[in-house]
Amino acid sequence: MASSLLVLTDFAQPANQALAYADRLAAAIGAQLVLLHVSRDALPDPEQLGGPLLDLGTEATDLAFASLLSGLTAPAEAEIGHGPVAEAVAQAVRQHQPTLIVLSRTDAGDTPDKQLMPLSVALLHRVPHPLLMVPESPVPLPVPHRVLLALDKEAFTLGQYAGAMRGLLDALAAAVTVLHVLLPCHVNQHAAQALEAVRRTGLIADVAEPVLHRHVSAMHPAEGILRIIGTAEYDLVALVARPRSFLGRLFHRSVTAQVLLHSPIPVLILPALE
């Protein structure tokens, strides 16, 4: 089966920007696109993709899909899901086995915290699959070639996704930097453990560029990660999300949530096994 990217769309501008990014990414790695629009035709769904729901009928949805498909470079197909977003995405993942799930982040008003978080939690809990969040941007975001992999010192495993993620990095010929955020009082401790943890997963085995390592001192990991992202040295940040952080209120306070909400570059969430 050819590799694919599953792209969630509600036909709003942020979703269209995420689709354009996914199209460039798919073209770079030789993948196809699967566009998924979830029609909420039952009870109101708190897991909406972002912004007000667009209540489209079948004919309007078909026209919207046709318009999107006509502007894509990568091979693509479109389908409509029904019911809660997480359930529809889970079904699409089982059918298409995508490399990534791609969705947009809107920065309009208070939408991110109120709508992005329920959706992110639901997806990671119901569909623990690599998830790429694409923020709104005034300019087209580049295909990632400089990847920042932010880790703590705890060991982790990506299970069945390690090979696919290694293949993604290899196809992009990406330069990978492992970032470890340290408390100010621990700047000389644990500096190499994050790099060793990722080496054990096989994620960076045989990557085209040498893997670099850097650390930053910060009182909170999200603060340190966002500070490094703000230097504009990287065009993608990857985080490891552990199952214990998928639990509702815990996720809202997690490093993953804070980076998802505030990163100016796309964020790749890698679900780890405990």
C-alpha positions as CSV (number, residue, x, y, z in Angstrom):
1,M,0.0,0.0,0.0
2,A,1.3,3.4,-1.0
3,S,2.0,5.8,1.9
4,S,-0.8,8.4,2.5
5,L,-1.6,11.4,4.5
6,L,-5.1,11.7,6.0
7,V,-6.1,15.3,6.0
8,L,-9.1,16.6,8.0
9,T,-11.0,19.4,6.4
10,D,-14.0,21.5,7.2
11,F,-13.4,23.6,4.0
12,A,-12.5,26.7,6.1
13,Q,-9.4,28.7,5.4
14,P,-7.1,27.2,8.1
15,A,-8.0,23.7,6.9
16,N,-7.3,24.8,3.3
17,Q,-3.8,26.0,4.4
18,A,-3.2,22.7,6.2
19,L,-4.2,20.9,3.0
20,A,-1.8,22.9,0.9
21,Y,1.0,22.1,3.3
22,A,0.1,18.4,3.2
23,D,0.1,18.5,-0.6
24,R,3.6,19.9,-0.6
25,L,4.7,17.3,1.9
26,A,3.0,14.4,0.0
27,A,4.7,15.5,-3.2
28,A,8.1,15.6,-1.5
29,I,7.8,12.1,0.0
30,G,5.8,10.4,-2.8
31,A,2.6,10.0,-0.8
32,Q,-1.1,10.3,-1.7
33,L,-3.7,12.4,0.1
34,V,-7.0,11.3,1.6
35,L,-9.2,14.2,2.4
36,L,-11.8,13.6,5.1
37,H,-14.7,15.8,5.9
38,V,-16.8,14.7,8.8
39,S,-20.5,15.5,8.5
40,R,-22.0,16.1,11.9
41,D,-25.5,14.9,11.1
42,A,-26.4,13.8,14.6
43,L,-25.9,15.6,17.9
44,P,-23.6,18.6,18.2
45,D,-20.0,17.5,18.3
46,P,-17.5,19.3,20.6
47,E,-14.6,17.8,18.5
48,Q,-15.1,20.2,15.6
49,L,-12.0,21.0,13.5
50,G,-11.9,24.7,14.4
51,G,-14.2,27.7,13.9
52,P,-17.9,27.6,13.3
53,L,-19.3,24.4,11.8
54,L,-20.1,24.7,8.1
55,D,-23.5,23.0,7.5
56,L,-23.1,21.8,3.9
57,G,-25.4,19.5,2.1
58,T,-24.2,16.6,-0.1
59,E,-24.1,18.7,-3.3
60,A,-22.3,21.6,-1.7
61,T,-19.8,19.1,-0.1
62,D,-19.1,17.5,-3.4
63,L,-18.5,20.9,-5.0
64,A,-16.2,21.9,-2.2
65,F,-14.2,18.7,-2.6
66,A,-14.0,19.1,-6.4
67,S,-12.6,22.6,-5.9
68,L,-9.9,21.4,-3.4
69,L,-8.9,18.3,-5.5
70,S,-8.5,20.4,-8.6
71,G,-5.7,22.5,-7.0
72,L,-3.6,19.6,-5.7
73,T,-0.3,18.2,-7.0
74,A,-0.3,14.9,-5.2
75,P,-2.7,12.1,-6.0
76,A,-5.8,12.5,-3.8
77,E,-9.2,11.1,-3.0
78,A,-12.0,12.5,-0.8
79,E,-14.5,10.9,1.5
80,I,-17.2,11.9,4.0
81,G,-17.3,10.5,7.5
82,H,-20.3,10.7,9.9
83,G,-20.7,11.1,13.6
84,P,-18.1,12.2,16.1
85,V,-14.8,13.2,14.5
86,A,-12.6,10.8,16.5
87,E,-14.8,7.8,15.5
88,A,-14.8,8.9,11.8
89,V,-11.0,9.4,11.8
90,A,-10.5,6.0,13.5
91,Q,-12.5,4.3,10.7
92,A,-10.5,6.2,8.1
93,V,-7.2,5.2,9.7
94,R,-8.2,1.6,9.7
95,Q,-9.1,1.8,6.1
96,H,-6.2,3.8,4.7
97,Q,-3.4,3.2,7.3
98,P,-2.0,6.7,6.7
99,T,1.5,7.8,7.7
100,L,0.1,10.9,9.4
101,I,-3.2,12.5,10.3
102,V,-3.0,16.2,9.3
103,L,-5.2,18.9,10.8
104,S,-5.2,22.6,11.1
105,R,-4.9,25.0,14.0
106,T,-6.8,28.3,13.8
107,D,-5.6,31.3,15.7
108,A,-8.9,33.2,15.5
109,G,-10.0,34.5,18.9
110,D,-10.3,31.9,21.7
111,T,-10.9,29.0,19.3
112,P,-7.6,27.1,19.9
113,D,-8.0,26.3,23.6
114,K,-11.8,25.7,23.5
115,Q,-12.0,23.6,20.3
116,L,-8.5,22.4,19.4
117,M,-7.9,20.7,22.8
118,P,-11.1,18.6,22.9
119,L,-10.3,17.4,19.3
120,S,-6.6,16.7,20.0
121,V,-7.4,14.8,23.2
122,A,-10.2,12.8,21.5
123,L,-7.9,11.9,18.5
124,L,-4.9,10.9,20.6
125,H,-7.1,8.9,23.0
126,R,-9.2,7.2,20.4
127,V,-6.7,7.0,17.5
128,P,-3.1,7.0,19.0
129,H,-1.5,7.7,15.6
130,P,1.1,10.2,14.5
131,L,-0.6,13.6,14.3
132,L,0.6,16.7,12.4
133,M,-0.9,20.0,13.5
134,V,-0.4,22.9,11.0
135,P,-0.8,26.4,12.3
136,E,-2.3,29.3,10.3
137,S,0.5,31.3,8.6
138,P,0.5,34.5,6.5
139,V,3.0,32.8,4.1
140,P,3.2,29.2,2.8
141,L,5.0,27.0,5.3
142,P,8.0,25.1,3.7
143,V,8.4,21.3,3.4
144,P,10.3,20.4,6.6
145,H,14.0,19.8,6.3
146,R,15.1,21.0,9.7
147,V,13.4,19.0,12.4
148,L,13.5,19.7,16.1
149,L,12.8,16.6,18.2
150,A,12.0,17.7,21.7
151,L,12.4,15.0,24.4
152,D,12.6,14.5,28.1
153,K,15.1,12.0,29.5
154,E,12.6,9.1,29.9
155,A,12.9,6.2,27.6
156,F,10.1,5.6,25.1
157,T,9.1,3.4,22.2
158,L,7.0,4.2,19.2
159,G,6.1,0.6,18.4
160,Q,4.7,0.1,14.9
161,Y,5.1,3.8,14.0
162,A,8.9,3.9,14.4
163,G,9.6,2.6,10.9
164,A,7.1,4.9,9.2
165,M,8.5,8.0,11.0
166,R,12.1,6.9,10.1
167,G,11.0,6.6,6.5
168,L,9.4,10.0,6.6
169,L,12.6,11.7,7.9
170,D,14.7,9.8,5.4
171,A,12.4,10.8,2.5
172,L,12.7,14.4,3.5
173,A,16.5,14.2,3.9
174,A,15.8,16.0,7.2
175,A,18.4,17.3,9.5
176,V,17.4,16.3,13.0
177,T,18.2,18.1,16.2
178,V,17.3,16.5,19.5
179,L,16.4,19.1,22.1
180,H,16.5,18.5,25.8
181,V,15.0,21.1,28.2
182,L,16.8,21.3,31.5
183,L,15.9,23.1,34.8
184,P,18.5,25.9,35.5
185,C,19.9,23.8,38.4
186,H,20.4,20.8,36.2
187,V,22.2,22.2,33.2
188,N,25.0,19.7,33.5
189,Q,22.9,16.7,34.2
190,H,21.0,14.3,31.8
191,A,22.3,16.2,28.7
192,A,22.9,13.0,26.7
193,Q,20.0,10.9,28.0
194,A,17.4,12.4,25.6
195,L,19.7,11.6,22.6
196,E,20.2,8.0,23.8
197,A,16.5,7.5,24.3
198,V,15.7,8.4,20.7
199,R,18.6,6.3,19.4
200,R,17.1,3.3,21.1
201,T,13.9,3.7,19.2
202,G,15.7,3.4,15.8
203,L,13.9,6.6,14.8
204,I,17.1,8.3,13.7
205,A,19.0,5.3,12.4
206,D,20.5,5.9,9.0
207,V,19.2,9.4,8.6
208,A,20.9,11.4,5.8
209,E,22.3,14.2,8.0
210,P,24.2,13.8,11.3
211,V,21.9,14.1,14.4
212,L,22.7,17.1,16.5
213,H,21.9,17.6,20.1
214,R,21.3,20.8,22.1
215,H,19.8,21.7,25.4
216,V,18.1,24.8,26.8
217,S,17.6,25.9,30.4
218,A,14.0,26.7,31.4
219,M,11.7,26.4,34.3
220,H,9.0,24.8,32.2
221,P,9.7,22.5,29.2
222,A,7.2,24.2,26.9
223,E,8.8,27.6,27.6
224,G,12.2,26.2,26.5
225,I,10.8,24.5,23.4
226,L,8.9,27.5,22.3
227,R,12.0,29.7,22.8
228,I,14.1,27.5,20.5
229,I,11.3,27.3,17.9
230,G,11.1,31.1,18.0
231,T,14.7,31.3,16.6
232,A,13.4,30.3,13.2
233,E,16.1,27.7,12.9
234,Y,13.6,24.8,12.4
235,D,10.6,24.2,10.2
236,L,9.0,21.3,12.2
237,V,8.9,20.4,15.8
238,A,8.2,16.8,16.9
239,L,7.1,15.8,20.4
240,V,6.5,12.5,22.1
241,A,3.1,12.2,23.8
242,R,2.7,9.5,26.4
243,P,-0.6,7.8,27.1
244,R,-0.9,9.3,30.5
245,S,-1.0,12.8,29.0
246,F,-4.1,12.0,26.9
247,L,-6.4,12.2,29.9
248,G,-8.6,15.3,29.7
249,R,-7.4,17.9,32.1
250,L,-3.9,16.5,32.3
251,F,-3.5,17.1,28.5
252,H,-4.6,20.8,28.9
253,R,-1.6,21.3,31.3
254,S,0.8,19.2,29.3
255,V,3.9,20.3,27.4
256,T,2.3,18.9,24.2
257,A,-0.8,21.1,24.6
258,Q,1.2,24.3,25.2
259,V,3.4,23.7,22.2
260,L,0.4,22.8,20.0
261,L,-1.4,26.0,21.0
262,H,1.5,28.4,20.5
263,S,4.0,26.9,18.0
264,P,4.4,29.1,14.8
265,I,5.6,26.0,12.9
266,P,3.9,22.6,12.3
267,V,3.9,20.2,15.3
268,L,4.3,16.5,14.9
269,I,2.9,14.4,17.8
270,L,4.4,11.0,18.1
271,P,2.3,8.7,20.4
272,A,4.5,6.6,22.6
273,L,3.8,3.3,24.2
274,E,4.3,3.0,27.9
